[in-house]
């Protein structure tokens, strides 16, 4: 497809994705326009735009015009807080932030307002990658429509208890942070990724009602045992608990009657007992690399 300059874009063009940045051209083949000058907004109605990518913080104020915005992507910007008016974009359902040094989301807390009083009530997806966030406000639990929460490669040290009130949450991805413990109830959660943290234990509240779990990744933590209630989920198909300090497998692993893949590689498990219990268990695929294998003579006598 041929490229057109900004002067060729008219109000008759029904593009719904806008990329706000400088010195870039409109690319019709990807249905994505790029601008560096606010005057381009005179060429079409911003009320018709539903998706915006921001790569320059100087252009951020222009978003006030996008009253029907549904998805906001922020990449490689330098600001540390989300501007106040984002909370008033009532149609906004997705926020994705990458390579932006946001340090504080307490601005989302109604009791500590600095920049943004609340997340948009229709928000269903919040993704923040490579930030300086050290904590989440308790008020994040009030985003009752949130289905995907991903805050990865950041500095979170804990998970607020109010997340347990997010009954629509299906995907929780907090990998590569500094979280040390988990004490949550998320009965409708389907996918959990807490890999590459510093988790040593699951609290008493954790997991008892997580009956919908399908995939769990707890690799690269400091766990000494598999949180046994995770194994209660009848929907579980994948569990990665590799690179921990686990010495033995929970007996419930051998009770699965549906296909499941379990990665317990690079732990401290003595595999003599494992070899016994795996007999006649065709549904279980265990990855055991990097554990304490018994020698061939012992294996023959088992």
Beta strands, then each sheet from edge to edge (+ up, - down):
strand 1: 17-20
strand 2: 33-35
strand 3: 51-54
strand 4: 71-75
strand 5: 94-98
strand 6: 125-129
strand 7: 148-152
strand 8: 171-173
strand 9: 181-182
strand 10: 191-193
strand 11: 201-202
strand 12: 215-217
strand 13: 238-240
strand 14: 260-263
strand 15: 284-287
sheet 1: 2+ 1+ 3+ 4+ 5+ 6+ 7+ 8+ 10+ 12+ 13+ 14+ 15+
sheet 2: 9+ 11+
end
